[in-house]
Amino acid sequence: MSYTFTLSSLQTHSPSTATAAADTTATTTVTSLPIPSSQSRSKEIWIESLRSKTRSNQFREAISTYIEMTHEGIPPDNFAFPAILKAVAGVQDLSLGRQIHAHVFKYGYGSSSVTVANSLVNMYSKCGSYMWDVCKVFDRITERDQVSWNSMIAALCRFEKWELALEAFRLMLYDNVEPSSFTVVSVALACSNLSRREGLRLGKQVHGHTMRVGDWKTFTNNALMAMYAKLGRLDDSKALFESFRDRDLVSWNTLISSLSQNDKFVDALLFLRVMVLEGIKPDGVTIASVLPACSHLEMLDAGKEIHAYALKNDVLIENSFVGSALVDMYCNCREVESGRRVFDGILDRKIGVWNAMITGYAQNECDEEALLLFIKMEQVAGLCPNATTMASAVPACVRSEAFSKKEGIHGYVVKWGLEKDRYVQNALMDMYSRMGRIKISKTIFDSMEARDTVSWNTMITGYVISGCHSDALLLLREMQRLEEEEKYSHYDDIEDTKQLSFKPNSITLMTVLPGCAALSALAKGKEIHAYAIRNMLGTDVAVGSALVDMYAKSGCLNLARRVFDQMPVRNVITWNVIIMAYGMHGKGEEALELLKNMAAEGARGEGVKPNVVTFIAVFAACSHSGMVDEGINLFYRMKDDYGIEAEPDHYACVVDLLGRAGKVEEAYQLINIMPPEFDRAGAWSSLLGACRIHQNVEIGEIAAHNLLRLEPDVASHYVLLSNIYSSARLWDKAMDVRRKMKEMGVRKEPGCSWIEFGDEIHKFVAGDGSHPQSEQLHGFLETLSERMRKEGYVPDTSCVLHNIDEEEKETLLCGHSEKLAIAFGILNTPPGTTIRVAKNLRVCNDCHLATKFITKIVGREIILRDVKRFHHFRNGTCSCGDYW
């Protein structure tokens, strides 16, 4: 039966002296059995009925009883007021609480009863009042007892005034009031929200106090466990858990959630098992805490078992946190449809459940589904997006082709006032980076009030995606510098809770190492390798794979192989990287041997099986080593022997294999028999490159015609065709191609070479005189050229594809970027040092020939990486055997 009671009658009796007496009428709806109105009921019966309902958490029924009691003319006393105030706090009705406070004054208990005053402190803090109201009530308590101080300290913790809570604790001790277990619980919570150093210092003192007074109560230990875990001392939390016997469900939940939140997922699952074996029944908190462990470990079967357990208990499966965790677990294990079924089965969907499903769709790149659900959440469910929602919706917008105006989502973020949230800022940085607007990403990064490791990783990744590898390395250096300052400052850890850790992690390293590889920044790469070893990141499979790639692309094949051999776990990426490394260095036989080893391990169930990329790497290795028969043989049997269907990239590699070996006609025929649905752009590009090497004008024109139809905006296609014509001295045709290129607005990428020296990468562009040592470098090359001529060097002017005289051609050859980089290395490094140079284009015949002479004259090893492969020059010879 439903009753509606109006408390306006209480207002008329509220004296003006009452603190914050209600100025509005409060209406409370109560569902209960009617209380018989009887004049014969004594005051004791009314008050006992009120207290009984409050003790049973029947708060609305208790309020109903209080109203009827006052209507019957029964005056409340110092036993009734604590009960009714607890009931009001339970329903969090501040307006009603103010009216009860007025009654307290009316009946003369405003200052005479410390119990009533304590209850008022508790009520105001729990009903969402201003802290000022709580403080005024507390200040008017003349004889404060232990409960008074406990109520005030707990109230300050609810207001997240952690320092004030600890100050109140100090005043409590100064007032010679002995702390209780309830005091310790609040103080431990306050300590856990301080800076790590200060929190641990004070928290240990609190822990010491409990040990001195022999306070081994379970809920005290639970609070101390949570404090240690939040302050990063998980081992201390675990040790405390194991030190007492009277562990309850909260003890287990505290430990399991702490382990899960600190990425100790295996331990979290192990303790769940022990918990069940000890007869403790998991609740919603347990399930919601342990499911993320299954999610991160991708333990789908374990997650399904926990789901089954939850289904047997209606209370669990209706828990919003459990529902969110289940959705997250299924989506993380790539079972998005199962996650959606869980989502659809939840009737009362809180925003956390919606966020879990939207995030699940976005993580699995089901972007349109994520955006449709995002719209439904707002328009149908009527829920406002929060930071978590937007952090998932933004990446979906970036990838979705249906969402054309990407920047619009940024405006939407601003509309909801979420532009200052760190997680949203990270997502926006990533969005602009992928749109090629790296400057906006950097602006957001610079404006962030607090950056975490993800913020730094996102910005570094953005630079790498945009090809700004030098900027990525500079940002990593800044990140490490700030970390060192943090480490050696007078604070042991984070100074305040708003300052976040930004220590480089495995994602940072695997993101920035490709930048080292692209720039051939070997010294920086070795520095990162050392950092990985010091910080126990060297065994991470992603970091290990990136290190193999970095060493290989820096010309250190032996170091790449050493890292590969030392890796405890290798995935398919690791194998593909090392096979590609051997191919780039012209060691095709070793690449084929690695393929056999990989396949053998996969067949025994000890490793991984080759995939599509593996064979791209193997065919490239065969191409650079001139192993035509081996490559062709593997191409035709890879489906039968390895279960891999040929894809367009495989055809492109085999066309390159044939064309590089001079079998241009066979390469052309292979393109003609490709399945009609295949994209042939890669194959035609390989064929055009072969025609440039072997000066086949006829087939080159066919390849170029097809390429310019498929990819009219790619500059290299025009350049290769023009070079083919120039090599055949068809100057008019060459000029026509360059004129068309200009009309199309397509610009040729200038030849660029770079070399690492100290902490900097020095770049050189052909014919550019902007480098500080430019004049010195050109003078050195002229002198060196004279010495080379005496050794028999004759410039290969066929590389200069301009209709000019021979002397001008030789001058142009002298200014090629790789020669300038080599000269810089010789002049700036000690004698005998290996010189490592990288170039963005294929090395020309003359530079290749000249470098062989230079190594012989200066007695240096020169390792040159061009866009296709490595050339190791030593004592007048090259590792490629002049086959490139």
NULOLUM-811137 format. One record per residue (C-alpha): residue in one letter; x, y, z. Coordinates in pm, whole numbers, padded with zeros to 5 digits, always signed. Example, Ala and Ser with C-alpha at 12.3 -4.5 7.8 and 13.67 -1.06 7.14 Angstrom:
% NULOLUM-811137
A+01230-00450+00780S+01367-00106+00714
//
This chain:
% NULOLUM-811137
M+00000+00000+00000S+00136+00345-00090Y+00118+00653+00129T+00229+01010+00061F+00319+01223+00360T+00379+01600+00353L+00615+01742+00612S+00500+02101+00577S+00342+02075+00922L+00690+02023+01068Q+00811+02342+00903T+00565+02559+01088H+00727+02461+01414S+01086+02518+01298P+01252+02789+01509S+01459+03058+01348T+01767+02943+01540A+01782+02605+01357T+02088+02562+01137A+01986+02578+00771A+01619+02507+00850A+01425+02395+00547D+01268+02663+00336T+01080+02428+00105T+00824+02154+00145A+00959+01800+00107T+00744+01514-00007T+00839+01156+00072T+00665+00857-00085V+00667+00547+00132T+00556+00196+00048S+00465+00001+00364L+00190-00156+00567P-00014+00110+00751I+00076+00169+01115P-00241+00160+01326S-00313+00494+01488S-00368+00435+01857Q-00368+00680+02142S-00294+00391+02372R+00053+00324+02223S+00320+00444+02459K+00616+00664+02365E+00852+00369+02422I+00664+00152+02170W+00673+00425+01904I+01041+00489+01950E+01128+00118+01955S+00929+00069+01633L+01119+00359+01474R+01458+00225+01585S+01374-00130+01478K+01287-00020+01124T+01607+00184+01102R+01818-00107+01223S+01657-00321+00949N+01741-00055+00686Q+01368+00003+00629F+01437+00371+00603R+01117+00492+00436E+00907+00290+00677A+01103+00447+00963I+01031+00795+00825S+00661+00703+00798T+00664+00590+01161Y+00829+00914+01273I+00567+01126+01096E+00278+00931+01245M+00442+00945+01587T+00466+01325+01575H+00109+01351+01445E+00001+01151+01749G+00168+01412+01968I+00453+01187+02080P+00763+01408+02121P+01087+01262+01981D+01382+01234+02218N+01754+01161+02211F+01676+00798+02117A+01436+00883+01835F+01646+01153+01668P+01953+00934+01596A+01724+00673+01443I+01531+00911+01219L+01847+01095+01115K+02005+00764+01012A+01692+00687+00807V+01710+01028+00638A+02077+00970+00559G+01982+00632+00413V+01738+00788+00162Q+01965+01094+00118D+01680+01345+00150L+01858+01667+00248S+01542+01878+00262L+01380+01635+00504G+01702+01625+00705R+01697+02002+00751Q+01341+01980+00882I+01437+01708+01130H+01727+01933+01236A+01471+02204+01309H+01280+01952+01524V+01604+01882+01712F+01620+02248+01812K+01248+02267+01885Y+01266+01984+02134G+01582+02113+02300Y+01838+01863+02180G+02044+02109+01974S+02331+02120+02221S+02234+01888+02505S+02285+01551+02329V+02618+01459+02171T+02457+01147+02019V+02203+01356+01829A+02473+01602+01719N+02687+01315+01589S+02388+01187+01393L+02340+01532+01240V+02704+01539+01123N+02656+01199+00964M+02325+01298+00801Y+02454+01620+00644S+02763+01450+00502K+02566+01162+00351C+02286+01374+00207G+02517+01575-00018S+02505+01895+00180Y+02777+02158+00175M+03083+02086+00386W+03011+02415+00563D+02689+02271+00711V+02876+01971+00849C+03148+02188+01001K+02893+02420+01167V+02717+02128+01335F+03048+01979+01447D+03180+02309+01581R+02869+02345+01805I+02935+02014+01979T+03074+02116+02319E+03162+01769+02452R+03294+01575+02153D+03335+01202+02194Q+03499+00936+01977V+03190+00909+01752S+03192+01288+01697W+03546+01280+01562N+03483+00963+01361S+03175+01120+01201M+03364+01438+01113I+03669+01256+00971A+03442+01027+00766A+03248+01332+00641L+03569+01505+00525C+03666+01188+00340R+03329+01187+00164F+03401+01544+00054E+03747+01420-00062K+03917+01670+00167W+04196+01427+00249E+04439+01670+00415L+04160+01815+00629A+04055+01465+00733L+04410+01395+00852E+04422+01731+01029A+04098+01639+01209F+04262+01311+01309R+04557+01503+01459L+04316+01729+01653M+04135+01420+01777L+04461+01287+01921Y+04542+01632+02063D+04199+01624+02231N+04305+01296+02401V+04031+01100+02228E+04138+00743+02155P+04093+00643+01788S+03879+00339+01710S+03876+00093+01422F+03630+00323+01243T+03880+00608+01273V+04152+00392+01118V+03927+00302+00823S+03871+00670+00735V+04231+00774+00798A+04364+00487+00582L+04134+00603+00302A+04268+00958+00335C+04629+00835+00326S+04562+00633+00012N+04460+00951-00170L+04774+01149-00089S+05094+01150-00291R+05259+00811-00282R+05548+00918-00062E+05339+01110+00191G+05060+00854+00188L+05298+00570+00267R+05473+00768+00540L+05148+00845+00723G+04981+00515+00633K+05262+00315+00792Q+05224+00520+01110V+04851+00441+01116H+04929+00074+01061G+05185+00088+01342H+04920+00237+01573T+04680-00051+01504M+04952-00301+01586R+05042-00124+01912V+04681-00123+02034G+04618-00478+01909D+04351-00378+01656W+04329-00686+01433K+03968-00636+01334T+03890-00762+00988F+03750-00435+00853T+04055-00247+00983N+04287-00483+00796N+04068-00454+00486A+04109-00075+00490L+04487-00102+00533M+04508-00355+00248A+04320-00119+00017M+04547+00168+00123Y+04869-00020+00046A+04737-00141-00289K+04629+00208-00398L+04968+00348-00301G+05145+00094-00524R+05258-00141-00246L+05076-00450-00366D+05318-00688-00195D+05250-00519+00141S+04877-00549+00080K+04914-00917-00004A+05135-00981+00301L+04879-00816+00529F+04603-01029+00375E+04798-01345+00451S+04876-01234+00809F+04525-01256+00957R+04277-01542+00969D+03937-01375+01007R+03914-01280+00639D+03568-01200+00510L+03429-01146+00161V+03548-00783+00161S+03905-00901+00238W+03906-01131-00064N+03743-00870-00288T+03996-00607-00181L+04289-00831-00269I+04145-00964-00597S+04042-00618-00722S+04385-00478-00624L+04563-00754-00816S+04342-00704-01120Q+04382-00324-01117N+04761-00364-01098D+04771-00601-01399K+04844-00909-01183F+04578-01100-01369V+04707-01453-01316D+04736-01392-00940A+04381-01252-00933L+04247-01573-01088L+04454-01791-00853F+04319-01612-00546L+03964-01647-00679R+04020-02022-00692V+04157-02029-00336M+03865-01814-00221V+03611-02059-00361L+03800-02357-00213E+03784-02189+00129G+03406-02173+00099I+03370-01798+00043K+03090-01730-00204P+03181-01465-00466D+02952-01165-00501G+02907-00901-00770V+03223-00716-00666T+03427-01037-00693I+03292-01116-01039A+03335-00759-01167S+03694-00757-01032V+03807-01090-01177L+03647-01068-01522P+03901-00804-01638A+04171-01065-01568C+04000-01308-01806S+03960-01020-02050H+04328-00915-02056L+04456-01274-02061E+04197-01359-02330M+04090-01658-02119L+03752-01696-02285D+03672-02036-02130A+03738-01909-01777G+03524-01604-01852K+03240-01826-01971E+03259-02027-01648I+03227-01709-01445H+02937-01600-01669A+02766-01932-01601Y+02811-01881-01226A+02657-01535-01252L+02359-01670-01451K+02276-01905-01163N+02239-01605-00934D+01982-01343-01040V+02132-01081-00810L+02470-01118-00983I+02349-01114-01341E+02138-00804-01271N+02442-00623-01128S+02538-00341-01365F+02911-00377-01290V+02900-00750-01362G+02716-00683-01688S+02975-00425-01797A+03262-00659-01710L+03103-00947-01906V+03053-00730-02214D+03414-00612-02188M+03546-00966-02144Y+03368-01105-02451C+03467-00809-02669N+03831-00827-02556C+03829-01196-02652R+03693-01092-02995E+03351-01246-02923V+03165-00924-03002E+02835-01095-03081S+02840-01268-02742G+02911-00934-02580R+02610-00786-02761R+02388-01071-02639V+02491-00996-02281F+02425-00626-02343D+02079-00695-02488G+01994-00915-02189I+02055-00637-01936L+01726-00458-01870D+01850-00173-01650R+02146-00045-01850K+02359+00208-01669I+02603+00420-01871G+02887+00182-01778V+02718-00100-01971W+02666+00124-02277N+03029+00235-02259A+03150-00126-02240M+02958-00221-02555I+03059+00093-02749T+03423+00037-02647G+03397-00330-02746Y+03274-00239-03093A+03544+00028-03133Q+03826-00202-03016N+03720-00462-03271E+03690-00191-03540C+03313-00245-03575D+03303+00131-03611E+02959+00184-03761E+02802-00038-03493A+02986+00162-03225L+02859+00492-03363L+02501+00368-03406L+02498+00248-03046F+02648+00580-02937I+02360+00765-03106K+02105+00522-02958M+02246+00573-02608E+02179+00944-02627Q+01861+00960-02834V+01676+00647-02714A+01815+00579-02366G+01844+00950-02288L+02189+00914-02135C+02454+01182-02165P+02796+01065-02287N+03084+01085-02045A+03460+01082-02097T+03473+00703-02138T+03204+00717-02406M+03386+00982-02606A+03727+00815-02570S+03578+00516-02756A+03356+00708-03000V+03639+00930-03130P+03854+00641-03269A+03543+00491-03431C+03473+00824-03603V+03829+00839-03736R+03812+00497-03900S+03452+00505-04021E+03413+00605-04384A+03049+00688-04315F+03163+00962-04076S+03315+01207-04323K+03354+01522-04111K+03596+01387-03853E+03656+01721-03682G+03285+01739-03596I+03334+01495-03312H+03580+01740-03154G+03306+02003-03148Y+03074+01749-02986V+03336+01684-02718V+03354+02057-02645K+02974+02077-02633W+02968+01827-02345G+03257+01998-02166L+03488+01696-02198E+03774+01859-02389K+03993+01875-02076D+03956+01508-01990R+04287+01324-02033Y+04139+01013-02195V+03941+01218-02445Q+04247+01432-02521N+04448+01116-02591A+04178+00999-02834L+04167+01339-03008M+04547+01343-03044D+04532+01002-03210M+04249+01116-03439Y+04434+01422-03570S+04757+01224-03613R+04580+00970-03832M+04426+01254-04031G+04777+01384-04101R+04724+01695-03886I+05009+01633-03646K+05038+02000-03545I+04690+01994-03392S+04783+01676-03204K+05089+01852-03064T+04878+02154-02964I+04644+01927-02765F+04943+01748-02611D+05105+02076-02504S+04776+02200-02351M+04724+01893-02130E+04725+01968-01758A+04834+01614-01673R+04988+01361-01912D+05010+00988-01848T+05214+00726-02031V+04931+00682-02285S+04947+01055-02367W+05320+01035-02442N+05277+00709-02637T+04996+00858-02844M+05201+01162-02939I+05509+00952-03019T+05293+00717-03230G+05148+01018-03409Y+05495+01136-03508V+05587+00786-03631I+05263+00756-03834S+05333+01097-03988G+05689+00999-04075C+05834+01253-03828H+06078+01000-03682S+06323+01260-03551D+06044+01432-03359A+05939+01095-03214L+06291+01035-03083L+06315+01389-02943L+05986+01341-02758L+06107+01010-02614R+06420+01189-02494E+06204+01454-02327M+05990+01182-02168Q+06300+01011-02028R+06442+01343-01907L+06129+01421-01710E+06126+01068-01570E+06483+01111-01448E+06399+01448-01289E+06105+01283-01115K+06323+00996-00994Y+06602+01212-00851S+06391+01491-00707H+06349+01511-00330Y+06020+01327-00370D+06047+00951-00400D+05736+00924-00610I+05456+01137-00744E+05426+01467-00562D+05053+01506-00589T+04771+01284-00702K+04705+01493-01015Q+05059+01436-01142L+05071+01110-01332S+05340+00858-01406F+05486+00878-01755K+05754+00613-01745P+05818+00464-02092N+05663+00117-02117S+05665-00163-02372I+05423+00027-02598T+05650+00333-02592L+05949+00126-02696M+05775-00076-02968T+05636+00253-03104V+05961+00449-03115L+06198+00171-03225P+06064+00179-03585G+06169+00546-03584C+06524+00439-03496A+06504+00180-03773A+06378+00432-04029L+06657+00677-03944S+06924+00408-03894A+06973+00565-03550L+07175+00276-03411A+07309+00455-03103K+06961+00561-02994G+06830+00212-03068K+07099+00058-02846E+07014+00307-02573I+06648+00199-02589H+06756-00166-02585A+06955-00101-02266Y+06653+00074-02113A+06435-00228-02200I+06678-00465-02026R+06706-00245-01714N+06329-00220-01683M+06251-00587-01750L+06092-00511-02088G+06345-00697-02302T+06149-01022-02290D+05828-00860-02417V+05757-01016-02757A+05653-00685-02918V+05963-00503-02791G+06185-00795-02895S+06038-00797-03246A+06090-00420-03275L+06452-00458-03160V+06518-00727-03422D+06375-00492-03686M+06576-00193-03559Y+06910-00377-03560A+06840-00528-03902K+06749-00191-04056S+07053-00029-03894G+07278-00276-04076C+07355-00497-03773L+07224-00833-03890N+07430-01026-03634L+07282-00825-03345A+06933-00871-03489R+06986-01248-03495R+07125-01247-03141V+06814-01069-03009F+06594-01312-03204D+06774-01618-03063Q+06749-01487-02705M+06376-01418-02715P+06186-01662-02488V+05866-01623-02693R+05842-01543-03062N+05527-01467-03256V+05468-01463-03630I+05578-01096-03648T+05915-01187-03491W+05976-01458-03751N+05866-01236-04040V+06095-00954-03925I+06406-01176-03909I+06329-01338-04247M+06283-00993-04400A+06608-00884-04236Y+06806-01160-04406G+06636-01075-04735M+06728-00705-04709H+07090-00804-04656G+07088-01030-04962K+07105-01358-04769G+06832-01553-04943E+06950-01900-04846E+06943-01815-04477A+06591-01668-04522L+06470-01996-04677E+06630-02191-04392L+06445-01973-04139L+06119-02043-04323K+06180-02417-04288N+06258-02379-03915M+05946-02171-03860A+05726-02422-04041A+05881-02714-03852E+05820-02550-03513G+05464-02470-03613A+05403-02830-03724R+05527-02958-03385G+05295-02717-03206E+05593-02537-03050G+05566-02212-03241V+05368-02028-03506K+05293-02109-03867P+05396-01894-04166N+05136-01645-04286V+05083-01426-04593V+05350-01175-04487T+05606-01450-04430F+05605-01538-04798I+05627-01174-04904A+05948-01158-04698V+06081-01484-04846F+06011-01382-05207A+06184-01047-05145A+06485-01236-05006C+06498-01456-05315S+06470-01148-05537H+06763-00966-05372S+06976-01281-05387G+06901-01374-05747M+06742-01704-05637V+06488-01712-05919D+06427-02088-05941E+06389-02127-05564G+06143-01835-05547I+05931-01954-05842N+05924-02309-05705L+05806-02185-05363F+05540-01964-05525Y+05377-02255-05702R+05379-02491-05404M+05305-02257-05112K+04933-02347-05121D+04992-02722-05113D+05285-02718-04869Y+05185-02431-04641G+04813-02369-04702I+04871-02010-04816E+04674-01878-05113A+04861-01642-05343E+04759-01277-05297P+04831-00967-05509D+05142-00882-05302H+05286-01228-05370Y+05243-01177-05745A+05411-00835-05717C+05710-00993-05537V+05748-01269-05796V+05723-01014-06079D+06007-00826-05908L+06201-01152-05873L+06173-01227-06245G+06219-00868-06361R+06530-00805-06147A+06685-01116-06305G+06621-00975-06654K+06322-01203-06727V+06100-00905-06805E+05884-01088-07060E+05809-01372-06815A+05722-01118-06547Y+05481-00950-06790Q+05315-01283-06869L+05272-01357-06497I+05075-01034-06456N+04851-01133-06744I+04750-01459-06572M+04668-01296-06237P+04305-01349-06124P+04096-01065-06271E+03968-00951-05929F+04322-00889-05798D+04466-00540-05761R+04758-00531-06008A+04911-00196-05910G+05192-00356-05707A+05277-00601-05987W+05281-00330-06255S+05504-00116-06031S+05752-00404-05993L+05752-00456-06368L+05810-00085-06438G+06110-00089-06201A+06252-00391-06383C+06208-00215-06717R+06404+00081-06579I+06693-00147-06475H+06700-00337-06804Q+06595-00043-07028N+06292-00220-07179V+06098+00066-07334E+05815-00137-07490I+05700-00326-07181G+05785-00024-06964E+05530+00182-07158I+05265-00089-07106A+05336-00106-06732A+05333+00274-06698H+05007+00307-06893N+04833+00064-06653L+04988+00220-06345L+04895+00577-06436R+04538+00460-06489L+04528+00294-06145E+04742+00541-05948P+04765+00874-06134D+04895+01063-05828V+05205+00853-05754A+05517+01045-05856S+05751+00744-05885H+05554+00603-06179Y+05616+00916-06386V+05979+00935-06278L+06053+00573-06374L+05891+00611-06717S+06078+00938-06775N+06404+00768-06675I+06337+00479-06913Y+06294+00727-07197S+06601+00926-07091S+06817+00612-07077A+06705+00535-07434R+06782+00900-07525L+06415+00960-07610W+06440+01312-07470D+06113+01442-07613K+05912+01160-07462A+06090+01210-07131M+06001+01580-07138D+05638+01497-07220V+05614+01273-06912R+05763+01541-06685R+05528+01802-06837K+05226+01579-06767M+05355+01523-06416K+05365+01898-06362E+05014+01941-06505M+04883+01676-06264G+05044+01856-05972V+05256+01552-05885R+05597+01629-05734K+05899+01400-05737E+06038+01303-05399P+06390+01445-05377G+06678+01208-05305C+06764+01226-04937S+07027+01048-04727W+07092+01063-04354I+07353+00958-04104E+07353+00944-03722F+07621+01140-03541G+07610+01191-03165D+07253+01261-03060E+07153+01402-03398I+07045+01275-03738H+07212+01472-04020K+07014+01484-04344F+07144+01562-04691V+06948+01636-05008A+07101+01614-05355G+07243+01952-05457D+07146+02112-05123G+07400+02346-04964S+07214+02423-04639H+07415+02193-04412P+07667+02385-04195Q+07956+02175-04335S+07829+02181-04694E+08126+02373-04840Q+08375+02151-04657L+08196+01834-04775H+08195+01936-05142G+08563+02028-05125F+08645+01694-04965L+08450+01504-05234E+08637+01687-05512T+08971+01592-05357L+08852+01236-05300S+08726+01215-05659E+09079+01292-05787R+09223+01009-05574M+08948+00773-05697R+09028+00851-06061K+09391+00757-05999E+09260+00421-05871G+09064+00369-06192Y+08726+00522-06111V+08531+00647-06414P+08205+00833-06333D+07894+00654-06468T+07721+00952-06628S+07438+00732-06757C+07280+00793-06414V+07230+01160-06501L+06911+01157-06702H+06935+01510-06838N+07033+01621-07188I+07349+01807-07079D+07724+01769-07147E+07943+01516-06966E+08124+01767-06743E+07794+01898-06603K+07681+01540-06545E+07993+01466-06341T+07933+01778-06131L+07577+01666-06060L+07697+01318-05962C+07933+01467-05706G+07639+01627-05523H+07431+01311-05475S+07297+01287-05120E+07457+00954-05028K+07804+01086-05123L+07752+01392-04902A+07643+01171-04609I+07943+00941-04657A+08179+01240-04671F+08024+01373-04349G+08083+01038-04181I+08446+01022-04289L+08521+01376-04171N+08341+01354-03835T+08410+01003-03703P+08736+00843-03586P+08940+00642-03841G+08823+00283-03870T+08465+00358-03758T+08192+00192-03966I+07986+00449-04154R+07611+00383-04173V+07404+00577-04425A+07039+00540-04526K+06872+00668-04842N+06506+00709-04935L+06554+00603-05302R+06742+00331-05491V+07117+00395-05491C+07235+00495-05839N+07499+00303-06035D+07759+00576-06000C+07723+00614-05622H+07741+00236-05588L+08062+00228-05794A+08210+00532-05618T+08145+00390-05270K+08345+00077-05355F+08645+00296-05442I+08596+00512-05130T+08611+00210-04895K+08936+00103-05055I+09095+00449-05024V+08985+00545-04669G+08993+00194-04522R+08640+00211-04384E+08342-00022-04397I+08040+00163-04532I+07691+00023-04484L+07439+00186-04716R+07066+00111-04694D+06859+00219-04989V+06483+00185-05033K+06515-00182-05135R+06811-00344-04958F+07146-00316-04779H+07486-00272-04938H+07787-00363-04722F+08094-00203-04884R+08437-00322-04774N+08781-00320-04944G+08640-00217-05282T+08359-00472-05299C+07985-00477-05216S+07788-00755-05052C+07522-00736-05326G+07769-00858-05587D+07647-00574-05811Y+07303-00742-05824W+07044-00495-05702
//
